[in-house]
């Protein structure tokens, strides 16, 4: 075991160095490959981030427009409601006068038939 031929040692050493160089070359290839993948991922992340931001801005603008539209409609509804107040008063007055007219008409009818005598 301990008495190895110097020629064998040299062959073993050369084989070991060749194997180490190949391993280092593969490690460098892997490192370069990982660097490329990292760069691609960074680029993809940036693109996705920009697209998400663009969509967020679109959504914000749409929601903002929706709220403006709702405010305009609410203002119109408030104006219409304020214009309906006199119509309600007029309708209520007409109903009350109609009921009073009906009662007076019934009284006149009952007096003329003789059911009620004054």
Helices and strands as residue ranges (DSSP letters): H 6-113
